[in-house]
Structure formats: C-alpha cells, structure tokens
Amino acid sequence: MADLDPEVRYTVHHQWLRLLPDNLARIGISDFAQDSLGDVISVSLPSVGDAVVAGEPFGEVESTKSESEVYAPVSGTVTSVNDLLSDSPEVINDDPYGDGWLLEVRVDPARREPTSGELKLLTSDEYQSLTEG
C-alpha cells in the first residue's frame, strides 16, 4: 500500500478526505480500495451544487472486477468534480491521493468534525491497522 498521508482522514468504506481552506474538503478512494477494485473503467459522480450526506453513497466506481458505491465521509455541497476522470478513470489507479480525487464539497464549518450520526474519520495509523487486520 502507498504511504498514507497523516493529514488525510479515512473511512471504513475506504474513502479519504483532505480538509482544504475555506471549509472545502477533497474526497477520493484510498489506495487500498483502488487496488482491491482493479482497473477502474468508469466513474459516476454527482453534479456541482448537489448535496452529499455523510455515510450515504454519492457515486459509483466501476472496475473490470466489480462496481462499488462511494460513500460521503462528510455532509456538504459539491463545489467541484474531477472532470479528468470522465475520459481517464484509470487515473484513480495511478494516483488515488493526487490527480485521482473524485470531488470537493463545501462543509458547514460547524460540522467539520463528525457528529454522532456521521462516519468516524480514521487517522492514517487507524486506517492502516484496519486494512492490515
């Protein structure tokens, strides 16, 4: 597995989240997830302006092996989707934490940390323990 960034948070569903300035969060799937899926051949994502809800699916990643739902690690409004993936979904396999990101959402500043109804975000060490277990 690629080195995990200590600034990134993860979910048990193998999504990652990186907090950005201005209450934005970038979301993608982990290296573990892309490796498990195999060659990614298509991605289905919401549109800019759509709402995503923590713990609920917002899209799908299809590979040569299977199709998997992608779950939102936080609630927010989609501000950007990675247009590169529509023509080159394999970028997720090549660079899941860089150019292979899925979308960005604006998170309510009061909800930057998960609440009782939302997913627990794991540190890189916690996620590594999960995937090695």
CYANA upper distance limits for C-alpha pairs under 8 A (distance plus 0.5 A):
  1 MET  CA     31 ASP  CA      6.99
  1 MET  CA     32 PHE  CA      6.85
  2 ALA  CA     31 ASP  CA      7.02
  4 LEU  CA      8 VAL  CA      8.25
  4 LEU  CA    124 SER  CA      6.31
  4 LEU  CA    128 GLN  CA      8.40
  5 ASP  CA    124 SER  CA      7.04
  6 PRO  CA    123 THR  CA      7.35
  6 PRO  CA    124 SER  CA      5.91
  6 PRO  CA    125 ASP  CA      8.40
  7 GLU  CA     18 ARG  CA      7.36
  7 GLU  CA    124 SER  CA      8.41
  8 VAL  CA     16 TRP  CA      6.97
  8 VAL  CA     17 LEU  CA      6.21
  8 VAL  CA     18 ARG  CA      5.42
  8 VAL  CA     19 LEU  CA      8.18
  8 VAL  CA    123 THR  CA      7.65
  8 VAL  CA    124 SER  CA      7.34
  9 ARG  CA     16 TRP  CA      6.04
  9 ARG  CA     17 LEU  CA      5.70
  9 ARG  CA     18 ARG  CA      7.02
  9 ARG  CA    121 LEU  CA      6.10
  9 ARG  CA    122 LEU  CA      5.87
  9 ARG  CA    123 THR  CA      5.74
  9 ARG  CA    124 SER  CA      6.97
 10 TYR  CA     14 HIS  CA      6.90
 10 TYR  CA     15 GLN  CA      6.16
 10 TYR  CA     16 TRP  CA      4.84
 10 TYR  CA     17 LEU  CA      6.76
 10 TYR  CA     30 SER  CA      8.36
 10 TYR  CA     73 PRO  CA      8.32
 10 TYR  CA    121 LEU  CA      5.88
 10 TYR  CA    122 LEU  CA      5.36
 10 TYR  CA    123 THR  CA      6.99
 10 TYR  CA    124 SER  CA      7.54
 10 TYR  CA    127 TYR  CA      6.87
 11 THR  CA     15 GLN  CA      5.92
 11 THR  CA     16 TRP  CA      6.96
 11 THR  CA     73 PRO  CA      7.04
 11 THR  CA    119 LEU  CA      7.49
 11 THR  CA    120 LYS  CA      7.24
 11 THR  CA    121 LEU  CA      5.84
 11 THR  CA    122 LEU  CA      6.45
 11 THR  CA    127 TYR  CA      8.11
 12 VAL  CA    122 LEU  CA      8.35
 12 VAL  CA    127 TYR  CA      8.16
 12 VAL  CA    130 LEU  CA      8.28
 13 HIS  CA     70 VAL  CA      8.25
 13 HIS  CA     71 TYR  CA      7.41
 14 HIS  CA     29 ILE  CA      6.40
 14 HIS  CA     30 SER  CA      5.94
 14 HIS  CA     32 PHE  CA      7.69
 14 HIS  CA     33 ALA  CA      6.29
 15 GLN  CA     27 ILE  CA      7.46
 15 GLN  CA     28 GLY  CA      6.12
 15 GLN  CA     29 ILE  CA      4.74
 15 GLN  CA     30 SER  CA      6.03
 15 GLN  CA     33 ALA  CA      8.39
 15 GLN  CA     70 VAL  CA      7.76
 15 GLN  CA     71 TYR  CA      7.56
 15 GLN  CA     72 ALA  CA      8.22
 15 GLN  CA     73 PRO  CA      7.49
 16 TRP  CA     27 ILE  CA      6.10
 16 TRP  CA     28 GLY  CA      5.82
 16 TRP  CA     29 ILE  CA      6.23
 16 TRP  CA     30 SER  CA      6.47
 16 TRP  CA     73 PRO  CA      7.91
 17 LEU  CA     25 ALA  CA      6.80
 17 LEU  CA     26 ARG  CA      6.12
 17 LEU  CA     27 ILE  CA      5.15
 17 LEU  CA     28 GLY  CA      7.24
 17 LEU  CA     73 PRO  CA      7.36
 18 ARG  CA     25 ALA  CA      5.99
 18 ARG  CA     26 ARG  CA      5.68
 18 ARG  CA     27 ILE  CA      7.13
 19 LEU  CA     23 ASN  CA      7.73
 19 LEU  CA     24 LEU  CA      6.61
 19 LEU  CA     25 ALA  CA      4.96
 19 LEU  CA     26 ARG  CA      7.01
 20 LEU  CA     24 LEU  CA      5.49
 20 LEU  CA     25 ALA  CA      5.91
 20 LEU  CA     26 ARG  CA      7.57
 22 ASP  CA    106 ARG  CA      8.44
 23 ASN  CA    106 ARG  CA      6.18
 23 ASN  CA    107 VAL  CA      5.91
 23 ASN  CA    108 ASP  CA      7.43
 23 ASN  CA    109 PRO  CA      6.61
 23 ASN  CA    112 ARG  CA      8.32
 24 LEU  CA    104 GLU  CA      7.03
 24 LEU  CA    105 VAL  CA      6.05
 24 LEU  CA    106 ARG  CA      4.97
 24 LEU  CA    107 VAL  CA      6.36
 25 ALA  CA    104 GLU  CA      5.91
 25 ALA  CA    105 VAL  CA      5.87
 25 ALA  CA    106 ARG  CA      6.93
 25 ALA  CA    107 VAL  CA      7.35
 26 ARG  CA    101 TRP  CA      7.55
 26 ARG  CA    102 LEU  CA      8.04
 26 ARG  CA    103 LEU  CA      6.37
 26 ARG  CA    104 GLU  CA      4.83
 26 ARG  CA    105 VAL  CA      7.14
 27 ILE  CA     72 ALA  CA      8.39
 27 ILE  CA     73 PRO  CA      8.30
 27 ILE  CA    101 TRP  CA      6.55
 27 ILE  CA    102 LEU  CA      6.24
 27 ILE  CA    103 LEU  CA      5.99
 27 ILE  CA    104 GLU  CA      6.58
 27 ILE  CA    105 VAL  CA      8.49
 28 GLY  CA     96 PRO  CA      7.30
 28 GLY  CA     97 TYR  CA      7.45
 28 GLY  CA    100 GLY  CA      7.58
 28 GLY  CA    101 TRP  CA      5.02
 28 GLY  CA    102 LEU  CA      5.39
 28 GLY  CA    103 LEU  CA      7.53
 29 ILE  CA     33 ALA  CA      6.64
 29 ILE  CA     34 GLN  CA      7.31
 29 ILE  CA     70 VAL  CA      8.26
 29 ILE  CA     92 ILE  CA      8.36
 29 ILE  CA     96 PRO  CA      6.91
 29 ILE  CA     97 TYR  CA      8.30
 29 ILE  CA    101 TRP  CA      7.85
 29 ILE  CA    102 LEU  CA      8.21
 30 SER  CA     34 GLN  CA      6.87
 30 SER  CA     96 PRO  CA      6.71
 30 SER  CA     97 TYR  CA      7.64
 31 ASP  CA     35 ASP  CA      6.53
 31 ASP  CA     93 ASN  CA      8.11
 31 ASP  CA     96 PRO  CA      6.33
 31 ASP  CA     97 TYR  CA      8.06
 32 PHE  CA     36 SER  CA      6.66
 32 PHE  CA    131 THR  CA      7.95
 33 ALA  CA     37 LEU  CA      6.62
 34 GLN  CA     38 GLY  CA      6.66
 34 GLN  CA     39 ASP  CA      8.24
 34 GLN  CA     40 VAL  CA      8.03
 34 GLN  CA     92 ILE  CA      7.35
 34 GLN  CA     93 ASN  CA      6.17
 34 GLN  CA     96 PRO  CA      7.88
 35 ASP  CA     93 ASN  CA      7.63
 37 LEU  CA     63 SER  CA      6.44
 37 LEU  CA     64 THR  CA      8.13
 37 LEU  CA     65 LYS  CA      6.65
 37 LEU  CA     66 SER  CA      7.13
 38 GLY  CA     63 SER  CA      6.53
 38 GLY  CA     64 THR  CA      6.90
 38 GLY  CA     65 LYS  CA      6.81
 38 GLY  CA     93 ASN  CA      8.24
 39 ASP  CA     63 SER  CA      5.78
 39 ASP  CA     64 THR  CA      6.19
 39 ASP  CA     65 LYS  CA      8.22
 39 ASP  CA     90 GLU  CA      7.09
 39 ASP  CA     93 ASN  CA      7.20
 40 VAL  CA     61 VAL  CA      7.47
 40 VAL  CA     62 GLU  CA      6.33
 40 VAL  CA     63 SER  CA      4.58
 40 VAL  CA     64 THR  CA      7.11
 40 VAL  CA     89 PRO  CA      6.44
 40 VAL  CA     90 GLU  CA      5.70
 40 VAL  CA     92 ILE  CA      7.52
 40 VAL  CA     93 ASN  CA      7.19
 41 ILE  CA     61 VAL  CA      8.42
 41 ILE  CA     62 GLU  CA      6.30
 41 ILE  CA     63 SER  CA      5.59
 41 ILE  CA     64 THR  CA      7.25
 41 ILE  CA     89 PRO  CA      6.27
 41 ILE  CA     90 GLU  CA      6.90
 42 SER  CA     61 VAL  CA      6.59
 42 SER  CA     62 GLU  CA      5.68
 42 SER  CA     63 SER  CA      7.40
 42 SER  CA     85 LEU  CA      8.20
 42 SER  CA     86 SER  CA      7.65
 42 SER  CA     89 PRO  CA      6.04
 43 VAL  CA     59 GLY  CA      7.98
 43 VAL  CA     60 GLU  CA      6.29
 43 VAL  CA     61 VAL  CA      5.11
 43 VAL  CA     62 GLU  CA      6.67
 43 VAL  CA     85 LEU  CA      7.35
 43 VAL  CA     86 SER  CA      7.37
 43 VAL  CA     89 PRO  CA      6.97
 44 SER  CA     59 GLY  CA      5.68
 44 SER  CA     60 GLU  CA      5.54
 44 SER  CA     61 VAL  CA      6.94
 45 LEU  CA     58 PHE  CA      7.15
 45 LEU  CA     59 GLY  CA      5.21
 45 LEU  CA     60 GLU  CA      7.36
 45 LEU  CA     81 VAL  CA      7.88
 45 LEU  CA    102 LEU  CA      8.08
 45 LEU  CA    103 LEU  CA      8.40
 46 PRO  CA     50 ASP  CA      6.85
 46 PRO  CA     58 PHE  CA      6.91
 46 PRO  CA     59 GLY  CA      7.01
 46 PRO  CA     78 VAL  CA      8.10
 46 PRO  CA     81 VAL  CA      8.27
 47 SER  CA     78 VAL  CA      7.42
 47 SER  CA     80 SER  CA      8.45
 47 SER  CA     81 VAL  CA      7.66
 48 VAL  CA     77 THR  CA      8.21
 48 VAL  CA     78 VAL  CA      5.43
 48 VAL  CA     79 THR  CA      5.70
 48 VAL  CA     80 SER  CA      6.17
 48 VAL  CA     81 VAL  CA      7.31
 49 GLY  CA     77 THR  CA      6.32
 49 GLY  CA     78 VAL  CA      5.67
 49 GLY  CA     79 THR  CA      6.72
 50 ASP  CA     77 THR  CA      6.21
 50 ASP  CA     78 VAL  CA      5.95
 51 ALA  CA     75 SER  CA      7.91
 51 ALA  CA     76 GLY  CA      6.22
 51 ALA  CA     77 THR  CA      4.93
 51 ALA  CA     78 VAL  CA      6.63
 52 VAL  CA     56 GLU  CA      7.92
 52 VAL  CA     58 PHE  CA      6.75
 52 VAL  CA     72 ALA  CA      6.86
 52 VAL  CA     74 VAL  CA      8.10
 52 VAL  CA     75 SER  CA      5.84
 52 VAL  CA     76 GLY  CA      5.98
 52 VAL  CA     77 THR  CA      6.68
 52 VAL  CA     78 VAL  CA      7.63
 53 VAL  CA     57 PRO  CA      8.41
 53 VAL  CA     58 PHE  CA      8.48
 53 VAL  CA     72 ALA  CA      6.58
 53 VAL  CA     73 PRO  CA      8.48
 53 VAL  CA     74 VAL  CA      6.85
 53 VAL  CA     75 SER  CA      4.72
 53 VAL  CA     76 GLY  CA      7.15
 54 ALA  CA     71 TYR  CA      7.71
 54 ALA  CA     72 ALA  CA      5.25
 54 ALA  CA     73 PRO  CA      5.53
 54 ALA  CA     74 VAL  CA      4.70
 54 ALA  CA     75 SER  CA      5.14
 54 ALA  CA    118 GLU  CA      6.01
 54 ALA  CA    119 LEU  CA      6.95
 55 GLY  CA     71 TYR  CA      6.16
 55 GLY  CA     72 ALA  CA      5.97
 55 GLY  CA     73 PRO  CA      6.60
 55 GLY  CA     74 VAL  CA      7.84
 55 GLY  CA    118 GLU  CA      6.61
 55 GLY  CA    119 LEU  CA      6.29
 56 GLU  CA     71 TYR  CA      5.70
 56 GLU  CA     72 ALA  CA      6.33
 57 PRO  CA     69 GLU  CA      6.42
 57 PRO  CA     70 VAL  CA      5.76
 57 PRO  CA     71 TYR  CA      4.57
 57 PRO  CA     72 ALA  CA      6.66
 58 PHE  CA     69 GLU  CA      7.93
 58 PHE  CA     70 VAL  CA      6.44
 58 PHE  CA     71 TYR  CA      6.33
 58 PHE  CA     72 ALA  CA      6.83
 59 GLY  CA     69 GLU  CA      6.28
 59 GLY  CA     70 VAL  CA      5.71
 59 GLY  CA     71 TYR  CA      7.87
 60 GLU  CA     67 GLU  CA      7.23
 60 GLU  CA     68 SER  CA      5.98
 60 GLU  CA     69 GLU  CA      4.84
 60 GLU  CA     70 VAL  CA      5.94
 61 VAL  CA     67 GLU  CA      6.26
 61 VAL  CA     68 SER  CA      5.85
 61 VAL  CA     69 GLU  CA      6.92
 61 VAL  CA     70 VAL  CA      7.51
 62 GLU  CA     66 SER  CA      6.46
 62 GLU  CA     67 GLU  CA      4.69
 62 GLU  CA     68 SER  CA      6.83
 63 SER  CA     67 GLU  CA      6.58
 73 PRO  CA    118 GLU  CA      8.29
 73 PRO  CA    119 LEU  CA      6.73
 73 PRO  CA    121 LEU  CA      7.77
 74 VAL  CA    107 VAL  CA      7.82
 74 VAL  CA    112 ARG  CA      8.27
 74 VAL  CA    114 PRO  CA      7.66
 74 VAL  CA    118 GLU  CA      7.68
 74 VAL  CA    119 LEU  CA      7.96
 75 SER  CA    107 VAL  CA      6.88
 75 SER  CA    108 ASP  CA      8.41
 75 SER  CA    111 ARG  CA      8.45
 76 GLY  CA    105 VAL  CA      5.96
 76 GLY  CA    106 ARG  CA      5.75
 76 GLY  CA    107 VAL  CA      5.16
 76 GLY  CA    108 ASP  CA      7.15
 77 THR  CA    105 VAL  CA      5.56
 77 THR  CA    106 ARG  CA      5.73
 77 THR  CA    107 VAL  CA      7.48
 78 VAL  CA    103 LEU  CA      7.52
 78 VAL  CA    104 GLU  CA      6.33
 78 VAL  CA    105 VAL  CA      4.74
 78 VAL  CA    106 ARG  CA      6.96
 79 THR  CA    103 LEU  CA      8.19
 79 THR  CA    104 GLU  CA      6.13
 79 THR  CA    105 VAL  CA      5.73
 79 THR  CA    106 ARG  CA      6.90
 80 SER  CA    103 LEU  CA      6.07
 80 SER  CA    104 GLU  CA      5.58
 80 SER  CA    105 VAL  CA      7.51
 81 VAL  CA    102 LEU  CA      6.57
 81 VAL  CA    103 LEU  CA      4.73
 81 VAL  CA    104 GLU  CA      6.86
 82 ASN  CA     86 SER  CA      8.46
 82 ASN  CA    100 GLY  CA      8.28
 82 ASN  CA    101 TRP  CA      7.06
 82 ASN  CA    102 LEU  CA      5.89
 82 ASN  CA    103 LEU  CA      6.28
 83 ASP  CA     87 ASP  CA      8.27
 84 LEU  CA     88 SER  CA      6.42
 84 LEU  CA     89 PRO  CA      7.87
 85 LEU  CA     89 PRO  CA      4.74
 85 LEU  CA     90 GLU  CA      8.00
 85 LEU  CA     91 VAL  CA      7.39
 85 LEU  CA     92 ILE  CA      8.32
 85 LEU  CA    100 GLY  CA      7.82
 85 LEU  CA    102 LEU  CA      8.33
 89 PRO  CA    100 GLY  CA      8.35
 90 GLU  CA     94 ASP  CA      7.07
 91 VAL  CA     95 ASP  CA      6.28
 91 VAL  CA     96 PRO  CA      7.66
 91 VAL  CA     99 ASP  CA      7.11
 91 VAL  CA    100 GLY  CA      5.58
 92 ILE  CA     96 PRO  CA      5.11
 92 ILE  CA     99 ASP  CA      7.89
 92 ILE  CA    100 GLY  CA      4.62
 92 ILE  CA    101 TRP  CA      7.59
 93 ASN  CA    100 GLY  CA      7.95
 94 ASP  CA    100 GLY  CA      7.90
 95 ASP  CA     99 ASP  CA      6.22
 95 ASP  CA    100 GLY  CA      5.72
 96 PRO  CA    100 GLY  CA      4.99
 96 PRO  CA    101 TRP  CA      6.65
 97 TYR  CA    101 TRP  CA      6.71
107 VAL  CA    111 ARG  CA      7.26
107 VAL  CA    112 ARG  CA      6.92
108 ASP  CA    112 ARG  CA      7.14
111 ARG  CA    115 THR  CA      7.79
114 PRO  CA    118 GLU  CA      5.81
114 PRO  CA    119 LEU  CA      6.76
114 PRO  CA    120 LYS  CA      6.70
114 PRO  CA    121 LEU  CA      7.78
115 THR  CA    119 LEU  CA      8.28
122 LEU  CA    126 GLU  CA      6.05
122 LEU  CA    127 TYR  CA      6.26
123 THR  CA    127 TYR  CA      6.61
124 SER  CA    128 GLN  CA      6.52
125 ASP  CA    129 SER  CA      6.79
126 GLU  CA    130 LEU  CA      6.79
127 TYR  CA    131 THR  CA      6.74
128 GLN  CA    132 GLU  CA      6.56
129 SER  CA    133 GLY  CA      6.44
